[in-house]
Amino acid sequence: MDKGYKTVDLYYAAFLKASKVNLLGTEGQSTGKVIFVFEDINKEVIQDLKRKYFNRDAIVNARDYAEEIRNLKIMVHS
């Protein structure tokens, strides 16, 4: 998957999922890490989400966020 927005940060990926950004899939790295590949959305939107997340200004449903963490961990380990 050459296209899409990518991150290796599981918790940031869970935030993006909880923010309704479509996960396209994952890619493996030779280091054993997993890259989460998201739908290529408007650059301004993704930068805003990223800024809010890393500045701790983001708001998502806590249950959705916890569920997305759990789902991504299952995806990584299966």
Secondary structure, 3 states (H helix, E strand, C coil): CCCCEEECCHHHHHHHHHCCCCEEEEEECCCCCEEEEECCCCHHHHHHHHHHHHCCCCCCCHHHHHHHHHHHHHHHHC
